[in-house]
Amino acid sequence: MSRIGKLPVTIPQGVTIEKKTPNTVHIKGPKGELSLDVHPRITIEIADGAVKCVRASESKQDRSLHGLSRTLIQNMVEGVTKGFEKKLEIIGVGFRVAVQGSKLTLNIGLSHPVEYAIPQGIKIDIDKDKKNIVIITGTDKQLVGQVAANIRGFRKPEPYKGKGIRYFGEQIVRKAGKAAAKEK
């Protein structure tokens, strides 16, 4: 039995979970709504304030889908109640970031400013105290992580000076530069 898959997902106060079709779960909470198409080999049961995933057989694929389905539902419940957040740190002389409507404008040392269209369901803010920290929030964990990875991909941190866009608290392994030429 899957250790993760057999655990029930408790439904907190203010969250409603319903099955639209046999394989579609719709979750509604204070922060928004999410829906998930579950694999046909996994059955979703909603009872007694909890959601339980049941697999069809003991095959390797069904066992892996069992834990995955339960974790996806748990993340959706957490997303509509608390939400998810990722922080990015912009490091570099003259590097600036600004939010203008539904676009994020990044001046990160390239010949042109990079404009990133903010997807639906994602909110991006700039930290008031430190202007070099971008805060990405949303209800969908996968989408928040993907947006953070896309923005980081515009200018990954380089190992010599450490300039670029990195996750908040990420440690970059620094390399030594060229050694000074020895005099004869």
MODA-V881094 format. One record per pair of residues at least 12 apart in sequence whose ideal C-beta (glycine too) atoms are under 6 Angstrom apart, sorted by sequence separation. I is the first residue (numbers start at 1). J is the second residue. If there is no record, write none. Layout:
# MODA-V881094
<<I:J> <I:J>>
This chain:
# MODA-V881094
<<16:28> <103:115> <104:116> <124:136> <136:148> <24:37> <42:55> <53:66> <95:108> <152:165> <15:29> <23:37> <103:117> <104:118> <123:137> <23:38> <41:56> <157:172> <159:174> <160:175> <14:30> <53:69> <102:118> <122:138> <159:175> <23:40> <53:70> <92:109> <121:138> <160:177> <25:44> <104:124> <41:62> <51:73> <42:65> <41:65> <99:124> <122:147> <39:65> <42:69> <17:46> <38:69> <17:51> <36:72> <97:134> <11:49> <10:50> <114:154> <8:50> <9:51> <34:76> <90:132> <8:52> <89:133> <87:133> <88:134> <108:155> <5:53> <32:80> <87:135> <27:76> <31:80> <86:136> <29:80> <29:81> <31:83> <85:137> <27:80> <83:137> <83:139> <84:141> <86:144> <80:139> <79:139> <84:144> <2:63> <5:66> <5:67> <79:141> <86:148> <4:67> <88:151> <2:66> <9:73> <2:67> <5:70> <9:74> <4:70> <75:141> <9:77> <12:81> <92:163> <91:163> <90:165> <88:165> <89:166> <89:168> <87:168> <32:139> <31:139>>
